Amino acid sequence: MRKRWLTIPVLALAALTVLSLANTRTMSGGQTCATKNCPKNTHCCIGCTQSPICVRNGVPCPECAPQ
């Protein structure tokens, strides 16, 4: 019985570690408006998927409904 109680926290810790590593890779590989190079006559906005997008000048950034 004691072995079972030790196994559960170890598995939970392993699962949390895997999830945090996956999240870190996603965040570190993503672009921001500071790193995105938009073409001439456009500007950068944060899109509905939280990714930077280029929008033509004069066009407002998209307004997204709360998720």
N, CA and C atoms as a LAMMPS dump frame, in Angstrom:
ITEM: TIMESTEP
0
ITEM: NUMBER OF ATOMS
201
ITEM: BOX BOUNDS ff ff ff
-5.0000000000000000e+02 5.0000000000000000e+02
-5.0000000000000000e+02 5.0000000000000000e+02
-5.0000000000000000e+02 5.0000000000000000e+02
ITEM: ATOMS id mol type element x y z
1 1 1 N 0.826 -1.196 0
2 1 2 C 0 0 0
3 1 3 C 0.873 1.264 0
4 2 1 N 1.955 1.245 0.751
5 2 2 C 2.827 2.407 0.821
6 2 3 C 3.437 2.698 -0.551
7 3 1 N 3.754 1.665 -1.306
8 3 2 C 4.342 1.837 -2.623
9 3 3 C 3.381 2.588 -3.552
10 4 1 N 2.099 2.3 -3.452
11 4 2 C 1.096 2.962 -4.281
12 4 3 C 1.044 4.455 -3.954
13 5 1 N 1.084 4.827 -2.684
14 5 2 C 1.003 6.228 -2.296
15 5 3 C 2.241 7.011 -2.735
16 6 1 N 3.349 6.331 -2.913
17 6 2 C 4.557 6.983 -3.397
18 6 3 C 4.521 7.13 -4.915
19 7 1 N 3.925 6.188 -5.598
20 7 2 C 3.888 6.196 -7.059
21 7 3 C 3.008 7.325 -7.596
22 8 1 N 1.884 7.6 -6.959
23 8 2 C 0.94 8.617 -7.453
24 8 3 C 1.582 10 -7.515
25 9 1 N 2.241 10.496 -6.45
26 9 2 C 2.872 11.822 -6.564
27 9 3 C 4.007 11.868 -7.587
28 10 1 N 4.733 10.78 -7.72
29 10 2 C 5.825 10.752 -8.693
30 10 3 C 5.266 10.864 -10.109
31 11 1 N 4.187 10.154 -10.41
32 11 2 C 3.568 10.247 -11.733
33 11 3 C 2.975 11.628 -11.981
34 12 1 N 2.372 12.225 -10.958
35 12 2 C 1.808 13.568 -11.101
36 12 3 C 2.91 14.584 -11.382
37 13 1 N 4.034 14.466 -10.692
38 13 2 C 5.15 15.371 -10.913
39 13 3 C 5.711 15.212 -12.328
40 14 1 N 5.799 13.989 -12.807
41 14 2 C 6.285 13.74 -14.16
42 14 3 C 5.345 14.369 -15.192
43 15 1 N 4.043 14.243 -14.982
44 15 2 C 3.074 14.822 -15.909
45 15 3 C 3.185 16.343 -15.935
46 16 1 N 3.338 16.969 -14.778
47 16 2 C 3.473 18.422 -14.724
48 16 3 C 4.754 18.886 -15.42
49 17 1 N 5.803 18.13 -15.264
50 17 2 C 7.067 18.476 -15.91
51 17 3 C 6.93 18.441 -17.427
52 18 1 N 6.297 17.41 -17.942
53 18 2 C 6.106 17.291 -19.395
54 18 3 C 5.258 18.45 -19.914
55 19 1 N 4.18 18.79 -19.211
56 19 2 C 3.318 19.884 -19.65
57 19 3 C 4.05 21.218 -19.625
58 20 1 N 4.837 21.471 -18.596
59 20 2 C 5.537 22.747 -18.522
60 20 3 C 6.611 22.848 -19.606
61 21 1 N 7.285 21.76 -19.924
62 21 2 C 8.279 21.787 -20.994
63 21 3 C 7.627 22.047 -22.343
64 22 1 N 6.475 21.44 -22.587
65 22 2 C 5.761 21.655 -23.844
66 22 3 C 5.319 23.109 -23.956
67 23 1 N 4.837 23.687 -22.864
68 23 2 C 4.403 25.081 -22.862
69 23 3 C 5.586 26.013 -23.102
70 24 1 N 6.721 25.725 -22.511
71 24 2 C 7.901 26.562 -22.692
72 24 3 C 8.363 26.535 -24.141
73 25 1 N 8.36 25.38 -24.757
74 25 2 C 8.765 25.292 -26.162
75 25 3 C 7.828 26.087 -27.049
76 26 1 N 6.533 26.017 -26.779
77 26 2 C 5.55 26.741 -27.574
78 26 3 C 5.757 28.242 -27.433
79 27 1 N 5.965 28.697 -26.212
80 27 2 C 6.11 30.121 -25.975
81 27 3 C 7.435 30.653 -26.509
82 28 1 N 8.488 29.891 -26.364
83 28 2 C 9.786 30.389 -26.802
84 28 3 C 9.901 30.386 -28.318
85 29 1 N 9.168 29.51 -29.013
86 29 2 C 9.241 29.452 -30.461
87 29 3 C 8.32 30.436 -31.135
88 30 1 N 7.378 31.028 -30.394
89 30 2 C 6.413 31.931 -30.98
90 30 3 C 6.987 33.314 -31.231
91 31 1 N 6.356 34.047 -32.131
92 31 2 C 6.784 35.401 -32.444
93 31 3 C 5.996 36.396 -31.616
94 32 1 N 6.504 37.586 -31.537
95 32 2 C 5.795 38.715 -30.954
96 32 3 C 5.814 39.836 -31.983
97 33 1 N 5.091 40.898 -31.712
98 33 2 C 5.119 42.032 -32.649
99 33 3 C 6.509 42.647 -32.705
100 34 1 N 7.282 42.501 -31.641
101 34 2 C 8.642 43.048 -31.646
102 34 3 C 9.555 42.265 -32.59
103 35 1 N 9.272 40.979 -32.795
104 35 2 C 10.133 40.163 -33.644
105 35 3 C 9.54 39.89 -35.019
106 36 1 N 8.269 40.196 -35.218
107 36 2 C 7.64 39.938 -36.514
108 36 3 C 7.967 41.078 -37.477
109 37 1 N 8.412 40.756 -38.637
110 37 2 C 8.746 41.76 -39.652
111 37 3 C 7.596 41.873 -40.64
112 38 1 N 6.747 42.854 -40.409
113 38 2 C 5.612 43.058 -41.312
114 38 3 C 6.065 43.82 -42.552
115 39 1 N 5.428 43.539 -43.701
116 39 2 C 5.779 44.246 -44.942
117 39 3 C 5.463 45.743 -44.843
118 40 1 N 5.974 46.479 -45.809
119 40 2 C 5.728 47.912 -45.881
120 40 3 C 4.227 48.177 -45.983
121 41 1 N 3.78 49.271 -45.395
122 41 2 C 2.369 49.698 -45.386
123 41 3 C 1.474 48.768 -44.559
124 42 1 N 2.071 48.041 -43.627
125 42 2 C 1.293 47.212 -42.703
126 42 3 C 1.821 47.448 -41.288
127 43 1 N 1.041 47.025 -40.323
128 43 2 C 1.475 47.085 -38.93
129 43 3 C 1.1 45.781 -38.241
130 44 1 N 1.693 45.549 -37.096
131 44 2 C 1.497 44.286 -36.384
132 44 3 C 0.374 44.422 -35.357
133 45 1 N -0.438 43.392 -35.278
134 45 2 C -1.499 43.287 -34.273
135 45 3 C -1.456 41.886 -33.679
136 46 1 N -1.98 41.754 -32.483
137 46 2 C -2.142 40.427 -31.894
138 46 3 C -3.497 39.901 -32.345
139 47 1 N -3.492 38.758 -33.017
140 47 2 C -4.719 38.173 -33.546
141 47 3 C -5.534 37.456 -32.49
142 48 1 N -6.637 36.883 -32.9
143 48 2 C -7.543 36.183 -31.988
144 48 3 C -6.926 34.915 -31.407
145 49 1 N -5.894 34.4 -32.037
146 49 2 C -5.225 33.198 -31.53
147 49 3 C -3.987 33.553 -30.716
148 50 1 N -3.864 34.835 -30.348
149 50 2 C -2.732 35.338 -29.579
150 50 3 C -1.425 35.298 -30.352
151 51 1 N -1.498 35.192 -31.661
152 51 2 C -0.324 35.226 -32.516
153 51 3 C -0.275 36.576 -33.207
154 52 1 N 0.919 37.095 -33.459
155 52 2 C 1.007 38.374 -34.162
156 52 3 C 0.634 38.208 -35.633
157 53 1 N -0.099 39.187 -36.136
158 53 2 C -0.5 39.184 -37.541
159 53 3 C -0.19 40.558 -38.132
160 54 1 N 0.007 40.607 -39.421
161 54 2 C 0.233 41.877 -40.113
162 54 3 C -1.081 42.338 -40.729
163 55 1 N -1.398 43.621 -40.498
164 55 2 C -2.646 44.195 -40.98
165 55 3 C -2.298 45.446 -41.776
166 56 1 N -3.004 45.669 -42.882
167 56 2 C -2.745 46.86 -43.706
168 56 3 C -2.986 48.123 -42.887
169 57 1 N -2.181 49.147 -43.168
170 57 2 C -2.375 50.431 -42.496
171 57 3 C -3.774 50.955 -42.8
172 58 1 N -4.397 51.522 -41.818
173 58 2 C -5.76 52.034 -41.962
174 58 3 C -6.819 51.008 -41.558
175 59 1 N -6.423 49.749 -41.451
176 59 2 C -7.342 48.698 -41.011
177 59 3 C -7.103 48.476 -39.526
178 60 1 N -8.184 48.526 -38.72
179 60 2 C -7.979 48.336 -37.285
180 60 3 C -7.625 46.89 -36.941
181 61 1 N -6.979 46.719 -35.808
182 61 2 C -6.677 45.373 -35.326
183 61 3 C -7.981 44.649 -35.02
184 62 1 N -8.017 43.332 -35.201
185 62 2 C -9.256 42.594 -34.957
186 62 3 C -9.647 42.626 -33.485
187 63 1 N -10.953 42.73 -33.262
188 63 2 C -11.482 42.649 -31.904
189 63 3 C -12.066 41.267 -31.747
190 64 1 N -11.556 40.523 -30.809
191 64 2 C -11.948 39.135 -30.633
192 64 3 C -12.873 38.981 -29.438
193 65 1 N -13.826 38.105 -29.577
194 65 2 C -14.716 37.811 -28.456
195 65 3 C -13.927 37.048 -27.403
196 66 1 N -14.25 37.264 -26.122
197 66 2 C -13.54 36.506 -25.079
198 66 3 C -13.737 35.011 -25.244
199 67 1 N -12.685 34.288 -25.054
200 67 2 C -12.737 32.826 -25.215
201 67 3 C -13.139 32.166 -23.919
